[in-house]
Amino acid sequence: MQGLHYLLYIWLGIVIEASHYRGGSFTWKPVSPQVPNQNPVPISFTQRHAWRRGSYYCDQSTINSGGTVGGGSVCCLGSQCGSLSCPLSTAVPCTDFSVSQDMSAGQASSILNLSPNIKIALTFTGGAWISLQSGGGNWAVTTQISTYMRADGHYNTAPTSAMVPVKLLRQGFSYTWLIPTADTDGDTVKCRWASASATVPTNVVADECAGILSYTASAVGFWAVSLMMEDYEFSWQTTALSATPLQFIVQVYTSSSSCTVGPSYTGARPAGACVGVDVNQIVVEQAIFTVGCSGVTLSDVLTTSPPGMIRGTVTQSTSNPLEYTMSMTWTPPASAWGSNLVCYTPIDSLGQQGNTQCVTYLVAVTAPELIYTSYVNGSMSPIGTVMPTQNVWRVECTKAVNRPSTAAYIRFYQSSTATQVYALDASTDTTRVIYSNFTLIFFTNYAWIAGQSYYILFDNGVVTGTEFCGPQSKPILDPTFWPFNIFNSAAYANLTGMTTSSTTTIIPNITTPAISTTTANPAITTTGITVPSSTTPYTGTGASTTVRTTTSTTTSTTTASISTTTLTTTTTTMPAVQILQPSDIIKKCEQPVIIGTLLSTTVVGAISLVVYGVFMAKIAASML
């Protein structure tokens, strides 16, 4: 199962204090999981340990210079270890530190070339855990590794987990802990208490916890928690593919403060987010925290981060005194491929510690994104001008997509007021939000207002990838990404509202007087030529009015050789016409086509062209 969180429900009755070792974790992954039949099988082994800062000093300059913390060795258990013996040092580059908690922590990854088809255990043992209320002063951190191929033809990748080295809990309160785990293979992950006599591969009995067996917190002091994460390719399996440890310390404290609401991680990434990043891509994140009561400040943020990640200073907001921000910057190397947990645990000035919240960075996996288009029938539709009844929307993505597991909204805004008018939660609305391979389809049920403009925005993670935890798409907060206009039919009502006026004009017609008959030359043939009278078909008045003039004969009189004709001229004033330039026509052709019906009018010649041009110009003007 992907993106798991295991819960520990605890009631605290009394308190604790610690020294030296603060806990640790192991995980591992094959270098090339999809390449079959390797010999040897290169395994990337990752260890993380936390120590008392007074014993192993670390600050930001230590992190920047690659300085190490800790000491000791990781040793192999079992008959299949070969020449491994104790192959690794536990002195690891420092990645995190806390002045208030007197803690230094580090992480390192190393390549182990193992024989195929073997199972071994790697363990780190030592003393000076601290004086614990339950269990001894020694520690043992043990993992199980297998180089057998899975049923899917790949080599297994072990689950990974993280927890702040020292968990602070206030006396007399109940807590539910979230323990984040991740499994790149998408396996079912189960959590159990570690055992002091676990049977590991090749029938070797190993100590997974050095006597840290239970957790009751019934007396003052420090308590150690030791867990094992196991992954199963199929839910019905009873034998785990691997087992990885997670150990940390709990300290209970007393407080008389009336503030009982601790600090919390509030963004900017949502807790549990899965972020796809490329190798050597610079990642800059802003972590946001909020304290629970006025007059209380944020004193520290405990982090669990991969090597090379640089944390900025904690800064209080100038607009909201309860809010604080801290930047995190990281450039993941190729060796960091797969899942990398970054966890935050805020502590306030009362000593209250918020829940640990984590973000998973999936290195070498690109998150899907929505594809922008500016033309009709492109990667998103509809665009431009749509009808008031429009309710189906479609957008293509850069890769196959799934539904998000946490809340992520598709939001519609009215442009004139920049206010949200409609929203769909993509994580829960399975009826109106559909995911189909590379396509996101959503349906709306909203009465769009004719003549108004709108735009669509998308939350972080509206679409997710199909790999592991589902790398989430970036938020789209730009109003110009997907704007649209609602067709206004009232703009066409004036097409038939034409005004008519009539005038009478006397136009003299000059004719030739009658000519006497003469004798024609039989050798010459003549053909009569008819010259029509001259009229003006239309005139233009001003820049925004078209005047059409038609002529019809009403009366006629003839006197001798001069005749006069009385004509009635009808002047029709058309609606205002917008003049389109060639570039405007090209732009309009890129918009959705609106089909109108033009009623027939008995007109001739150039007159019909004028009427048709006015109609099309009016349609084009409504699209602006």
Buried (B, 14 or more C-beta within 10 A) or exposed (E): EBBBBBEBEBEBEBBBEBBBBBBBBBBBBBBEBEEEEBEEBBBBBBBBBBBBBEBBBBEEEBBEEEBBBBBBBBBBBBEBBBEBEBBBBBBBBBBBBBEEBBBBBBBBBBEBBBBBEBBBBBBBBBEBBBEBBBBBBBBBBBBBBBBEBBEEEBBBBBBBBBBBBBBBBBBEBEBEBBBBBBBBBBBBBBBBBBBBEBEBBBEBEBBBBBBBEEBEBEEBBBBBBBBBBBBBBEEEBEEBBBBBBBBBBBBBBEBEBEBEEBBBBBBEBBBBBBBBBEEEBEBEBEBBBBBBBEEBBBBBBBBBBBBBBBBBEBEEEEEEEBBBBBBBEBBBBEBBBBBBBBBBBBBBBBBBBBBBBBBBBBBBBBBBBBEBBEEBEEBBBBBBBBBBEBEEBBBBBBBBBEBBBBEBBBBBBBBEEEEEBBBBBBBEBEEBBBBEEBBBEBEBEEEBBBBBBBBBBBBBBBBBBEBBBBBBBBBBEEBEBBBBBBBBEEBBEEBEEEEEEEEEEEBEEEEEEEEEEEEEEEEEEEEEEEEEEEEEEBEEEEEEEBEBBBBEEEEEEEEEEEEEBEBBBEBBEBBBBEEBEEEBEEEBEEBBEBEEEEEEEEBEEEBEEBBEBBBBBBBBBBBE
